[in-house]
Every structure is written in C-alpha cells, then in structure tokens.
Amino acid sequence: MSLQYLSFLSLIQRVAYCGILLGGMSIANAADTNRVDAYLANLNTLTAEFEQYTFNADHTQMLEAHGTLYLQRPGRFRWEYDSPTQQVIVADGKRVYLHDIDLQQVSHQNQDEALRGTPALLLANREPIATHFTINTIASTDGRDWVELTPKDQDTDVVKIQLGFGQDTLDSLIMQDSFGQETRLNFSQAQRNTTLKPELFKIEQNEMDDFLQMD
C-alpha cells in the first residue's frame, strides 16, 4: 500500500473528526464557532484543487501531492491525485475505495471503519463539532484567520487540527499527530454547491484491476 494512501487514510482517520468538525458547531467561543458555521452554512457540495504536504517529526517532507477534491454531504467524497502518482480515493456512503491506476489495484474498506475518529468527515458529516473538540482562535497569518481544534477524545493520535480561513473560504487545513507527523492541505479554486455527477462517487474499475478487500 502506497505512502500516499497511508498518508491520506491517516488524514481521514483524523479528519472523520473533520466531518464531525465541518458538520457544524453548537458551543465554545462564539467568534470561533461563528467563523466555522459561516463557512458550513448550507454547504452541500464542494469542489476544490488541493496541494498536500506531509512532514515527519524532524520536519522532513515525506510527501507532496496535488489533485482535485469533490465533496457531497453527507458522506461522499472523491480525491483525485494527479501527482506524484495517479490515484483516486472514493467514499460512496458505504465503503472507501483506493484505485491505484499505475498499479492497477483497487483496495476498499467499510467507510464507517475507515473514517472512524477522523477529518474527510470533517467536511462530509453534519455532527456538532463542539461535542468532540475544544475550539480556540490563534494568531492570523498570511491573510488567514486560524481556528485550532483540540480533540476531547484522548483515544486518538490526533493532537490538533488547524483551519485557515480566507475571506469566504477554507484555504488550509493542518493536522498534527502524537508522533509529530504533520499533514497540510491547501485548497484553491473552490466552488460551493455546484451540481456534481453521481458517477464521481462510484469507483471505476477495469477488468485488469486487482480488487482487494481490506476488512
């Protein structure tokens, strides 16, 4: 299984938190929750270009990747990696699939299990955030307003999640784990609530692909 997939699943297994997170807030600092709520209000679909960078505890870059995100709330998303290799990660509401086009391999796992305790759900879910996070504002940098989320659940490797908001958009998401690894996502060309084809959330498998069930 590739570093890119492991990195992304690690991201998901912190960002089912972010589905929780981008699902909505109910309490905590009003200014912080209002900032996130304003972004989440009436968010049904999202399309964006992304850059992903993963660093180890020594701040050495382990991965740089680029691609496109398609999101349909609740529970469906598609991450298309254009580089360094062609891979597609799809959640259809029941299972999460990785299609490694270069290796001609499709791996899949139960979605609830794969996303348990994570952030892809950050965007995908609609659960109250403050149930799961302590929320604080941190210093604004690079023209972004930053909100920091600390998980209340101690049984997770996520130490903190930081969201960087531009004027009307979520520009950046940074996650740090208990091993010191950091994953950064930068978003651009975001479009909200456009019509997305149902086919985006179905895995495309050709007859030459190996199909591997991971659970």
C-alpha positions in Angstrom: 0.0 0.0 0.0 1.5 3.4 -1.0 2.7 6.1 1.3 0.1 8.4 -0.4 -2.8 6.1 0.6 -1.4 5.6 4.1 -1.0 9.3 4.5 -4.5 10.0 3.2 -6.1 7.4 5.4 -4.1 8.8 8.3 -5.6 12.1 7.3 -9.1 10.6 7.2 -8.6 8.9 10.5 -8.1 12.3 11.9 -10.5 14.2 9.6 -13.7 11.7 10.4 -13.1 14.3 13.1 -13.2 17.0 10.4 -16.5 15.6 9.1 -17.6 15.9 12.6 -15.9 19.3 12.5 -17.2 20.6 9.3 -20.6 19.3 10.2 -21.4 22.1 12.5 -20.8 23.6 15.9 -23.1 24.4 18.8 -21.0 25.8 21.7 -17.5 27.1 22.5 -16.1 30.6 21.8 -18.8 32.4 19.8 -16.4 34.1 17.4 -14.7 30.9 16.6 -17.8 28.9 16.1 -19.4 31.6 14.0 -16.4 31.6 11.7 -16.7 27.9 11.0 -20.5 28.0 11.0 -20.5 30.7 8.4 -18.4 28.5 6.1 -20.5 25.4 6.7 -23.9 27.1 6.4 -25.8 25.5 3.5 -22.7 23.6 2.3 -23.9 20.7 0.3 -21.2 20.2 -2.3 -17.7 21.4 -2.7 -15.1 21.2 -5.5 -11.5 22.4 -5.0 -8.0 21.9 -6.2 -5.6 20.8 -3.4 -1.9 20.6 -2.5 -1.0 18.0 0.2 2.3 18.0 2.1 3.3 15.5 4.8 6.2 16.1 7.2 7.8 13.8 9.8 8.7 14.8 13.3 12.1 16.2 12.0 10.2 18.5 9.6 11.5 16.5 6.7 9.0 16.4 3.8 7.8 12.9 3.2 5.1 13.6 0.6 4.0 16.2 -1.8 0.8 15.6 -3.8 -1.7 17.5 -5.9 -5.2 16.9 -7.2 -8.9 17.7 -7.0 -11.4 17.2 -4.3 -15.1 16.6 -4.9 -17.4 16.5 -1.8 -21.1 15.8 -1.4 -22.5 16.0 2.1 -23.3 13.8 3.8 -20.7 11.0 3.4 -19.5 11.1 -0.2 -16.2 12.4 -1.5 -13.6 11.9 -4.2 -9.9 12.8 -4.0 -8.2 12.6 -7.4 -4.4 12.6 -7.1 -2.6 13.8 -10.3 0.9 13.6 -8.8 3.2 12.1 -7.8 1.1 9.1 -9.0 -2.4 8.8 -10.4 -4.7 7.6 -7.6 -8.4 8.1 -6.8 -9.9 7.7 -3.4 -13.7 7.5 -3.3 -16.3 7.3 -0.5 -19.7 6.2 -1.7 -21.5 6.4 1.7 -20.8 2.7 2.5 -17.2 2.0 1.5 -14.0 3.8 0.9 -12.0 2.8 -2.2 -8.5 3.5 -3.3 -7.9 3.0 -7.1 -4.1 3.0 -7.8 -4.2 3.4 -11.5 -0.5 2.8 -12.0 -0.6 -0.4 -10.0 -4.0 -1.5 -11.5 -5.2 -2.2 -8.0 -8.4 -1.3 -6.1 -8.4 -1.5 -2.3 -11.6 -1.0 -0.3 -12.8 -0.9 3.3 -16.0 -0.2 5.3 -16.5 3.5 5.3 -17.5 3.8 9.0 -14.5 1.8 10.0 -12.1 3.7 7.7 -13.3 7.1 8.7 -13.8 6.4 12.4 -12.1 9.0 14.6 -11.1 11.2 11.6 -11.2 14.6 9.3 -12.6 13.5 5.2 -15.7 13.5 7.5 -14.6 16.9 8.7 -16.2 18.1 5.5 -18.6 15.3 4.9 -20.5 14.9 8.1 -23.1 17.1 9.8 -22.5 16.3 13.5 -21.9 19.1 16.1 -18.2 19.9 16.4 -18.1 21.2 20.0 -19.1 17.7 21.2 -15.7 16.4 20.0 -13.3 19.5 20.1 -12.2 22.3 22.2 -12.1 25.3 19.9 -9.8 28.3 20.1 -8.7 31.2 17.9 -5.0 31.5 17.1 -3.0 34.4 15.5 -3.9 35.4 12.0 -1.1 34.9 9.4 -0.8 35.1 5.7 -4.1 36.9 5.4 -5.9 33.9 7.0 -7.9 33.6 10.2 -6.9 30.5 12.1 -9.0 28.3 14.3 -7.4 25.5 16.3 -9.3 22.4 17.3 -8.1 20.0 20.1 -9.9 16.6 20.3 -11.6 15.9 23.6 -11.3 12.2 22.9 -8.0 11.0 24.4 -8.1 7.8 22.4 -6.8 9.3 19.2 -3.4 10.0 17.6 -4.7 13.5 16.6 -3.1 16.2 18.7 -4.6 19.2 17.0 -6.3 20.4 13.8 -5.9 24.0 12.5 -8.2 25.6 10.0 -7.1 28.6 8.0 -10.0 30.7 6.6 -9.7 33.3 3.9 -12.4 35.9 3.3 -15.1 33.4 2.3 -13.3 30.1 2.0 -11.4 27.4 3.9 -7.9 27.9 2.5 -5.8 25.5 4.6 -6.1 22.5 7.0 -3.2 21.4 9.1 -3.2 18.2 11.3 -0.6 17.1 13.8 -0.4 13.6 15.3 1.1 12.2 18.5 4.2 11.1 16.6 4.9 14.6 15.4 3.9 14.0 11.8 2.1 16.9 10.2 -0.2 16.9 7.2 -1.0 20.2 5.4 -3.7 20.7 2.8 -4.0 23.9 0.8 -7.2 24.5 -1.2 -7.8 26.7 -4.2 -10.4 27.4 -6.9 -13.1 26.2 -4.5 -16.7 26.1 -5.8 -19.6 25.6 -3.4 -23.0 23.9 -4.1 -22.5 23.1 -7.8 -24.2 20.1 -9.3 -21.9 17.0 -9.1 -22.5 13.9 -11.2 -23.4 10.8 -9.2 -20.7 8.9 -11.1 -18.0 10.9 -9.3 -18.7 8.9 -6.2 -18.6 5.5 -7.8 -15.3 3.6 -8.3 -14.2 3.0 -11.8 -12.7 -0.5 -12.1 -11.5 -2.1 -15.3 -11.2 -5.8 -15.9 -7.4 -5.8 -15.4 -7.5 -4.3 -11.9 -7.0 -6.4 -8.7 -9.8 -5.9 -6.2 -8.6 -6.2 -2.6 -11.0 -6.1 0.4 -9.2 -4.7 3.4 -11.7 -5.8 6.1 
